[in-house]
Amino acid sequence: MLLGASNVVRCLHVLLGVARASWGPDLEVLGAIGLGRSYGTRSMVLGRVLPGILESGLWDELERRPRRPTRAIVTDVGNDILYNAPVADILGWVATCVARLRALGAEVVVTGLPLARAERLTAAGYAALRTLIFPRYRWLPRSEALARARDVNAGLRGVAEQAGAHFFEPRDDWYGLDPIHLRLGTWSAAWSCILAGREEGLGERGRPLGPLTAARLAAAPPARQWLFGRERRRAQPALTIRGGTTVSLY
């Protein structure tokens, strides 16, 4: 189970390679993911609108499915800070997701924010981040954004502890000039640790899925989206990968 935004989308072929090496190829992968994805509100990137993770069809689908051993990853929470959502709302959205997953018997890993890297972000770097990635949203001063990030990070740790989930703090050296996206060379090691919920990782890094599968994953349509104002729906799973892995997106 994958809840997140651009870090999951960009690394999905690597993430699945790690998961398949550790748990076998016969995996059911369900994701509420997408570039710029918000946990609580609709988000738009390049003309595509996705519902908030909490509003997605993932939850109805989970209620219909039989219970199976499940590992759930809750990550990429920082987008909502720069969407100017109140800290209490962000934590409430995440807490609801985690509580629902735990009620379904899932083992849950909640990742913290790359706070150490964000603290080193210069004023110019912050301006570039806001302009390039979040141009449509009201400007939040750097000092206020960092204060909210600290509060959200502390709150995520509390959400995980209260729900009996694992909290995992991402390593500072996984990030480079880009303060919010994992560096290319770290993807396999980082996702091994995140999927395990611990620093030593799963033990098996696996091989990334090939470029053709990576392209198919990138193009896989979710169950519901809006493209330039027109609603599109698609039956799931969106993709079946050799070996039996199915990928359903919501």
C-alpha positions as CSV (number, residue, x, y, z in Angstrom):
1,M,0.0,0.0,0.0
2,L,1.6,3.3,-1.1
3,L,0.3,6.7,-0.1
4,G,2.4,9.6,-1.3
5,A,3.4,11.9,-4.1
6,S,6.4,12.6,-6.4
7,N,9.0,10.5,-4.5
8,V,6.8,7.4,-4.9
9,V,6.0,8.2,-8.6
10,R,9.6,8.8,-9.6
11,C,11.0,5.8,-7.9
12,L,8.1,3.3,-8.4
13,H,10.0,0.9,-10.7
14,V,12.9,0.8,-8.1
15,L,10.6,0.5,-5.1
16,L,8.7,-2.4,-6.7
17,G,12.0,-4.1,-7.6
18,V,13.1,-3.9,-3.9
19,A,9.7,-5.2,-2.8
20,R,9.6,-8.1,-5.2
21,A,13.1,-9.2,-4.3
22,S,12.1,-9.3,-0.6
23,W,8.5,-10.6,-0.7
24,G,8.2,-12.3,-4.1
25,P,6.7,-11.2,-7.4
26,D,3.1,-12.1,-6.5
27,L,2.2,-8.7,-5.0
28,E,-0.9,-6.7,-5.0
29,V,0.2,-3.0,-5.0
30,L,-2.4,-0.4,-4.3
31,G,-1.5,3.2,-4.4
32,A,-2.9,6.7,-3.8
33,I,0.0,8.5,-5.4
34,G,0.6,11.2,-7.9
35,L,2.8,14.2,-8.6
36,G,2.0,17.0,-6.2
37,R,-0.6,14.7,-4.4
38,S,-2.3,16.2,-1.3
39,Y,-3.6,14.2,1.6
40,G,-6.7,16.2,2.1
41,T,-7.6,18.3,-1.0
42,R,-7.6,18.1,-4.8
43,S,-4.3,18.9,-6.4
44,M,-3.4,19.9,-9.9
45,V,-0.1,19.4,-11.8
46,L,0.2,20.0,-15.5
47,G,-3.6,20.1,-16.1
48,R,-4.2,16.8,-14.2
49,V,-6.3,17.0,-11.1
50,L,-6.4,14.2,-8.5
51,P,-8.6,13.9,-5.4
52,G,-7.0,14.1,-2.0
53,I,-5.7,10.8,-0.8
54,L,-8.2,10.8,2.0
55,E,-11.0,11.3,-0.6
56,S,-9.7,8.7,-3.1
57,G,-11.4,5.5,-4.1
58,L,-8.7,3.5,-2.3
59,W,-10.6,3.2,0.9
60,D,-13.8,1.8,-0.7
61,E,-11.6,-0.7,-2.5
62,L,-9.9,-1.8,0.7
63,E,-13.2,-2.4,2.4
64,R,-14.2,-4.7,-0.5
65,R,-11.0,-6.8,-0.4
66,P,-10.3,-9.8,1.8
67,R,-7.7,-9.1,4.5
68,R,-4.2,-10.0,3.6
69,P,-0.8,-9.4,5.2
70,T,-0.2,-5.8,4.2
71,R,2.7,-3.3,4.5
72,A,1.6,0.4,4.0
73,I,3.9,3.4,3.4
74,V,2.6,6.8,4.3
75,T,5.1,9.4,2.9
76,D,5.5,12.7,1.0
77,V,3.5,14.7,3.5
78,G,5.4,18.0,2.9
79,N,3.4,19.1,-0.2
80,D,0.5,20.2,2.0
81,I,2.7,22.6,3.9
82,L,3.5,24.5,0.7
83,Y,-0.1,24.3,-0.3
84,N,-0.6,26.4,2.8
85,A,-2.8,23.8,4.6
86,P,-2.9,24.4,8.4
87,V,-0.6,22.0,10.4
88,A,-3.6,20.6,12.4
89,D,-5.4,19.8,9.1
90,I,-2.4,18.0,7.7
91,L,-1.9,15.9,10.8
92,G,-5.6,15.1,11.0
93,W,-5.6,13.9,7.4
94,V,-2.6,11.7,7.9
95,A,-3.9,10.4,11.3
96,T,-7.1,9.4,9.6
97,C,-5.3,7.5,6.9
98,V,-3.0,5.7,9.4
99,A,-6.0,4.8,11.6
100,R,-7.9,3.3,8.7
101,L,-4.9,1.3,7.6
102,R,-4.3,0.0,11.1
103,A,-7.9,-0.9,11.4
104,L,-7.5,-3.1,8.3
105,G,-4.6,-4.9,10.0
106,A,-1.8,-3.2,7.9
107,E,1.7,-2.7,9.2
108,V,2.3,1.0,8.6
109,V,5.5,3.0,8.1
110,V,5.1,6.8,8.4
111,T,8.1,8.7,7.0
112,G,9.2,12.0,8.4
113,L,10.1,15.1,6.4
114,P,13.7,15.7,5.1
115,L,13.9,18.3,7.8
116,A,17.7,18.6,8.1
117,R,18.0,19.3,4.3
118,A,15.2,21.8,4.4
119,E,16.9,23.7,7.3
120,R,19.9,24.2,5.0
121,L,17.8,25.5,2.1
122,T,18.9,29.1,1.3
123,A,16.4,31.9,0.6
124,A,17.3,31.7,-3.1
125,G,16.8,27.9,-3.1
126,Y,13.4,28.2,-1.3
127,A,12.3,30.9,-3.9
128,A,13.3,28.5,-6.7
129,L,11.4,25.6,-5.1
130,R,8.3,27.7,-4.7
131,T,8.5,29.1,-8.2
132,L,9.2,25.8,-10.1
133,I,7.1,23.3,-8.1
134,F,4.4,25.3,-6.3
135,P,3.8,28.3,-8.5
136,R,0.0,28.4,-8.1
137,Y,-0.1,28.7,-4.3
138,R,0.2,31.7,-2.0
139,W,3.7,32.6,-1.0
140,L,4.6,31.2,2.4
141,P,7.7,32.9,3.9
142,R,10.6,30.5,4.4
143,S,10.7,31.0,8.1
144,E,7.0,30.1,8.4
145,A,7.4,27.1,6.1
146,L,10.2,25.7,8.2
147,A,8.3,26.3,11.4
148,R,5.4,24.4,10.0
149,A,7.7,21.6,8.7
150,R,9.1,21.2,12.2
151,D,5.6,21.0,13.7
152,V,4.4,18.5,11.1
153,N,7.4,16.3,11.5
154,A,7.0,16.2,15.3
155,G,3.3,15.5,14.8
156,L,3.9,12.7,12.3
157,R,6.1,11.0,14.9
158,G,3.2,11.3,17.4
159,V,0.6,10.0,14.9
160,A,2.8,6.9,14.3
161,E,3.4,6.2,18.0
162,Q,-0.3,6.6,18.9
163,A,-1.4,4.3,16.1
164,G,1.2,1.6,16.7
165,A,2.9,2.4,13.4
166,H,6.6,2.7,12.6
167,F,8.1,6.2,12.2
168,F,11.1,6.4,9.9
169,E,13.3,9.5,9.6
170,P,14.8,9.8,6.1
171,R,18.6,10.2,6.0
172,D,20.0,13.6,5.2
173,D,22.4,12.2,2.7
174,W,19.6,10.9,0.5
175,Y,19.0,14.5,-0.7
176,G,21.1,16.8,-2.8
177,L,20.4,20.2,-4.3
178,D,16.8,19.2,-4.6
179,P,15.6,19.3,-0.9
180,I,12.5,17.3,-1.3
181,H,13.3,14.5,-3.8
182,L,15.5,11.5,-3.2
183,R,18.8,11.6,-5.2
184,L,18.9,9.1,-8.1
185,G,21.8,7.1,-6.7
186,T,20.0,6.6,-3.3
187,W,16.7,5.2,-4.6
188,S,17.3,1.5,-4.0
189,A,18.9,1.9,-0.6
190,A,16.4,4.5,0.5
191,W,13.3,2.4,-0.4
192,S,14.8,-0.7,1.2
193,C,15.0,1.2,4.5
194,I,11.6,2.9,4.1
195,L,9.8,-0.4,3.2
196,A,11.4,-2.0,6.2
197,G,10.8,0.9,8.5
198,R,14.3,0.7,9.8
199,E,17.8,1.9,9.0
200,E,19.2,-1.5,8.1
201,G,16.7,-2.0,5.4
202,L,15.1,-5.2,4.0
203,G,18.4,-6.9,3.2
204,E,17.5,-7.4,-0.4
205,R,17.9,-4.4,-2.8
206,G,16.7,-6.2,-5.9
207,R,16.9,-4.9,-9.4
208,P,14.8,-2.0,-10.7
209,L,12.2,-3.0,-13.1
210,G,13.2,-2.4,-16.7
211,P,12.8,0.9,-18.6
212,L,9.7,-0.4,-20.5
213,T,7.9,-1.3,-17.3
214,A,9.0,2.0,-15.7
215,A,7.4,3.8,-18.7
216,R,4.2,1.7,-18.3
217,L,4.1,2.5,-14.6
218,A,4.6,6.3,-15.3
219,A,1.7,6.2,-17.8
220,A,-0.7,4.0,-15.8
221,P,-4.0,5.8,-15.3
222,P,-5.6,6.0,-11.8
223,A,-9.2,5.1,-11.2
224,R,-10.3,8.7,-11.3
225,Q,-8.7,11.9,-12.5
226,W,-9.5,15.1,-14.3
227,L,-7.5,16.0,-17.4
228,F,-7.9,19.7,-18.3
229,G,-11.4,19.7,-16.7
230,R,-12.7,16.5,-18.1
231,E,-13.2,13.6,-15.7
232,R,-11.7,10.3,-16.7
233,R,-12.3,6.9,-14.9
234,R,-10.4,3.7,-15.4
235,A,-10.9,0.2,-14.1
236,Q,-8.2,-1.2,-11.9
237,P,-5.6,-2.8,-11.8
238,A,-4.0,-0.4,-14.2
239,L,-1.1,-2.7,-14.8
240,T,0.0,-6.3,-14.4
241,I,3.8,-7.0,-14.3
242,R,5.4,-10.2,-15.2
243,G,5.5,-12.5,-12.2
244,G,2.1,-11.6,-11.0
245,T,2.4,-8.1,-9.5
246,T,-0.7,-6.0,-10.0
247,V,-0.7,-2.2,-9.6
248,S,-4.0,-0.4,-8.8
249,L,-4.0,3.4,-8.6
250,Y,-6.6,5.6,-6.9
